[in-house]
Amino acid sequence: MQTAKNTRSEQARINGAKSRGPITPQGQRRARTAPLQHGLYATDATLKPTVDDTQYAALRADYQSAWAAPNRVIADKVDDLVAIRWELNRVREVRRQHFAALYNDIAAHHNAKTNNQSVVAEAEIQANAASGTVDRFDLRIRRYHLEISRIERDILRDLRHFSTSAGSQMSLKTNDEEPNQNPIDWVEETFGLALDPHQESVLTTTAQTTVLAAARYSGKTTALALRALHEAASNPFAQVACLSPTGALLAKVQELALTAGVATANISGTLTQATTLVLIDDATRLKKQPALPAHMRMILAGTPKGTKTFLHDQWQRPDAAKIHGPAANCAIISDALLQRAKDTLSTAQLRQEFGAEFLDPPQPRCDLLPLAQ
């Protein structure tokens, strides 16, 4: 009696169960690194042979000497800084090698008469293809720079904290100066938050009118809420109005204030003649400017959506301070979220929603939740 033949998937499972993989150490090592293409997302185990212990120790010694860490807490953060710097240098070198290999491959397929400029141009075009490897290299490099800046700010804050506690002459600020301290330091100490560059600019701007055009999910509401809380804490005479179509800005202010125990007595959701600073979130939804007294400062934020909005009108003003926050400069936007955006959105929609560009005609809003959360 003839037995029924196995399906392809069943036979594959049977054959796979018989396999035990490579046996020798050399074969196992080859199998472990077989998927490795450029090392951009390599694990520590794979990376170990690429780390020169002597060079790493020299880099660490240089950084420890430069920062002169007075205790283990700061020394550990300097070590974090060294690790990120080492990774940054490694990714830059891998990126260079990737370009070189691509260039050599293209040059090998061209005749001898082709000039180097043509080969370089073609290599650039191929390397910068949408969602390509080089795109990921550049994004990772930018994120390393942001992380380095954050760690350096943490170290400076800790140096000030320990030196002030010890009554040292190294203190950068006295206790009497605390209410007027740098707003970025205040946010880090009060809320434990590390900010992206566009958020820092919202905290520090002194212009009469400031316009923030930033990517979706880039923390615009958080930045405005932090500015409101710092303004209220540093100036007892300030009256801050937090306006948004859905009330999300005032809700964020109350959420952060409750978390850190910060007073909100001079912050409201209503615009009055006594208001000294008005913060407008999701300004893209506004079609025209609200009536504001001449003395009132204004910071408005939103993700661009065409050229017929209040946000775009203010962006065009020559006297307005402009802050641009594309996703590439936002550490708060994860690699996974940005990759999903590239995979699902059109080129124009990606430029508007994550490049924070004013396009005409406007593109539909994207919704990538819950991944963005």
C-alpha positions, -999 to 999 in steps of 0.1 A, spaced: 0 0 0 14 33 -10 17 59 18 7 96 12 36 119 4 44 147 29 38 182 20 67 205 14 64 222 48 60 189 66 91 175 49 110 207 57 102 203 94 113 167 93 146 176 76 152 205 99 147 183 130 176 160 117 200 190 114 223 197 143 240 227 126 278 232 124 299 212 148 334 228 147 340 261 165 349 277 132 316 266 116 296 278 146 314 312 145 306 315 107 269 306 114 266 331 142 279 360 121 262 349 88 234 375 90 258 403 97 259 428 68 273 461 82 274 458 120 251 488 125 229 468 149 255 443 160 253 428 195 281 430 221 291 393 214 296 401 177 313 434 184 339 421 208 365 411 182 362 447 167 370 464 200 407 472 206 411 470 244 442 492 243 425 519 222 394 518 243 414 521 275 433 551 261 400 568 252 386 561 286 417 575 303 415 607 282 379 613 291 383 605 328 413 629 329 394 656 311 363 654 333 383 648 365 354 629 381 355 635 418 334 604 427 321 571 413 287 585 403 302 609 379 330 585 368 302 560 358 286 587 336 319 595 320 322 558 312 288 560 296 300 589 276 331 569 265 309 540 254 287 562 232 317 580 217 333 547 209 301 535 192 298 568 173 334 564 160 327 528 150 295 536 131 312 564 113 340 540 102 315 513 91 296 539 71 329 549 54 337 513 46 302 508 32 306 538 9 340 526 -2 327 491 -10 298 505 -29 321 528 -48 345 499 -57 317 477 -68 303 504 -91 338 513 -104 344 476 -113 313 476 -136 323 508 -154 348 511 -182 382 528 -176 371 559 -194 344 567 -168 356 595 -146 356 593 -108 329 620 -105 303 598 -123 312 568 -101 309 589 -70 276 603 -81 261 569 -88 274 556 -55 257 585 -37 224 578 -55 225 542 -46 237 547 -10 210 573 -3 181 553 -17 150 556 4 152 537 37 187 525 27 216 515 49 232 550 47 200 566 59 201 544 89 238 552 95 231 589 95 201 585 118 221 565 143 250 590 142 226 619 149 211 600 178 245 593 193 253 630 191 220 637 210 229 611 236 264 625 241 249 660 246 225 646 272 251 627 291 274 658 292 246 679 306 240 652 332 277 653 342 277 691 345 245 690 366 260 664 389 293 683 392 273 713 403 252 693 427 282 677 445 303 708 446 274 729 460 266 702 486 303 702 497 305 740 497 333 739 472 346 768 452 338 748 421 301 756 425 287 771 394 257 786 411 249 796 447 217 785 464 204 821 461 206 817 423 185 785 421 151 802 411 168 817 381 188 787 370 191 776 334 156 763 323 171 731 308 189 723 340 157 730 359 138 706 338 164 679 342 166 683 380 128 687 386 114 662 361 144 640 352 139 647 315 165 650 288 152 673 260 157 673 223 172 704 206 138 719 195 124 714 230 154 732 246 149 761 222 113 764 234 125 765 270 151 792 263 136 815 236 132 852 246 116 864 213 83 882 212 69 856 188 84 821 185 71 794 161 79 757 165 73 735 134 81 700 144 74 664 135 46 643 148 52 626 181 82 649 188 71 662 222 58 696 212 31 696 239 56 685 266 80 713 256 52 740 258 40 726 292 76 726 306 80 762 294 48 772 312 59 756 344 93 771 343 79 806 335 55 803 365 82 790 388 109 816 379 86 847 377 60 851 404 44 880 383 40 859 352 5 850 339 7 821 315 -22 811 292 -21 775 277 -43 772 247 -50 742 225 -80 730 205 -85 699 227 -72 712 260 -43 688 258 -17 714 267 -33 725 300 -38 688 309 -1 681 303 8 710 325 -13 697 353 1 661 348 37 673 350 30 696 379 14 668 399 44 645 392 70 670 405 49 690 430 52 723 410 28 752 416 4 762 388 -14 791 404 -4 815 376 -11 791 347 -46 789 332 -64 779 300 -79 814 294 -64 844 276 -69 876 296 -55 912 295 -32 902 324 -16 874 304 22 879 299 29 847 279 5 827 257 14 792 246 -6 777 217 -4 740 209 -16 723 177 -16 758 160 -21 742 126 -58 740 134 -61 778 138 -71 797 107 -63 832 120 -44 848 148 -62 855 181 -63 891 192 -33 896 214 -21 928 232 12 942 221 30 934 253 21 897 252 47 871 242 36 841 222 50 807 215 31 785 191 38 749 180 24 724 156 32 700 128 29 717 94 -2 710 73 -2 731 42 3 768 37 -31 782 46 -29 779 84 -21 803 113 11 783 119 24 789 84 14 826 85 35 831 117 64 810 102 65 835 73 69 865 96 104 879 93 105 890 130 95 856 144 120 832 159 117 799 141 125 765 156 125 735 132 122 700 147 124 672 120 123 636 132 159 631 123 169 654 152 144 640 177 157 612 200 122 609 214 111 594 180 123 558 180 139 540 151 110 516 150 85 544 147 105 562 120 110 530 100 73 523 102 66 558 89 89 552 60 73 519 52 37 531 53 36 568 43 40 584 9 71 605 3 51 637 5 33 626 37 66 616 52 81 650 44 52 668 61 46 645 91 82 637 100 102 662 80 80 691 94 78 707 59 51 731 47 37 714 16 10 725 -8 -14 708 -12 -14 696 25 -11 659 31 -35 638 54 -25 634 90 -10 600 98 -18 579 129 9 555 139 -3 549 174 0 528 196 36 524 184 43 561 190 33 557 227 
